[in-house]
Amino acid sequence: MATKGPNPAPSLRELIAGGTLSGTVTVPGDKSISHRALLFGAISEGTTTIDGLLPAEDPLSTAACLRAMGASISPIRAGEIVQVEGVGLDGLQEPDDVLDCGNSGTTMRLMLGLLAGRKGRHFVLTGDSSLRRRPMHRVSQPLAVMGATIQGRDAGNFAPLAVQGQPLRGAVIGTPVASAQVKSALLLAALTAEGSTSVIEPAQSRDHSERMLRAFGADLEVGGELGRHILLRPGRSLRGQTVVVPGDISSAAFWLVAGALVPGADLTVENVGLNPTRTGILEVLEQMEAKIEVLNRRDVAGEPVGDLRVTHGPLKPFRFGEEIMPRLVDEVPILSVAACFCDGESRISGASELRVKETDRLAVMARQLTAMGAEIEEHADGLSIRGGRQLHGAALDSETDHRIAMSLAVAAMLAKGNSSLARSEAAAVSYPEFWSELERLRC
Ligand code: S3P
């Protein structure tokens, strides 16, 4: 544990500055793939077996919602195979209570698509205070074009949301933001709609749903320029599959940046998913001239995977914008930490989506890194960071966001003097072992 001495409050963690990192780490299963394996398994015929499912709070929220509607899912425990007994495409029952999506935007948005077409059944979805502030119009409005009835505050924008299951019709839908959550919600709704559905994205977002739906037997085609156009024809039932979940590159990102920044570090991160719609972080680290080697490239159950070795070395500042954003959207907080330790100015633009994540990640990173002495300017759609200043230890706060908690842990290691981190337990949303792994790798 990164904690030293008794903690004044359970979630206030002392972060010790200094030291280096060395060894091998296996990051937990990919969060996006874990949600999808549970969801698609639940609406398949027969059994789905999931190896490497992420045993963290977000997928547990998805599993709890599915169980409440009649899917049988074995206990989700680290290192154990999970079995899902599917109920078929239209077999989910009306739950006798509100469905709680916790902190998980993926759970809520994909559930809206899944439930909109369950004729004659009524569902109410809610979540924690962060999720109840996140915009759901991006899903409820295109679903309304297909005939969905979703009601809630601000005309169906904010949870709690009530879904009155309706017969849906296929449609051609252009999504205004490149969002895999929106795309996946529409594809889930399309599975039982009358007629085919086309989803056209402004840029390709992560394609785990497309890969997995096809593997489960859906009639789905990906086309258009750079895979931006997805066509789904309904009528085929899904069949239970064996899913092997690779490690999450978004969790690996903390070790990759820490390994590149911390003097003397040498880390190997094993079994990392390298789906090209997710590897923007590697493109930016390459631009920074970080020393990263990809070893043992292989394909596991339809997803590319490899081991990544990172060693410390001098880093160049970076610039990136809208084009790369869908491939690294969750890695912006840790990259803003990396920018603080490069000589020169780094610039992140085209990142306004960060403002509607678990927190407003541009504002929170600017606030927290400024408290450590960083020179950082916030823009409407990004950040400018002048690196090279010595950061100092400070009273930090994750502000309830898992990726902020872990990003600040890396910054604190490189600061002069120790820091404290309030609400550090947020990391459990995607990486429950993060704090113990940090302590294990530290030397
Ligand atoms: C996710 C998609 C991304 C990402 C989120 C997980 C998914 O969100 O930020 O952590 O599993 O589909 P958007 O689709 O809103 O970009």
Boltz pocket constraint, residues with backbone or C-beta under 6 A from the ligand:
constraints:
  - pocket:
      binder: B
      contacts: [[A, 31], [A, 32], [A, 33], [A, 35], [A, 106], [A, 178], [A, 179], [A, 180], [A, 181], [A, 182], [A, 184], [A, 205], [A, 206], [A, 329], [A, 330]]
      max_distance: 6.0
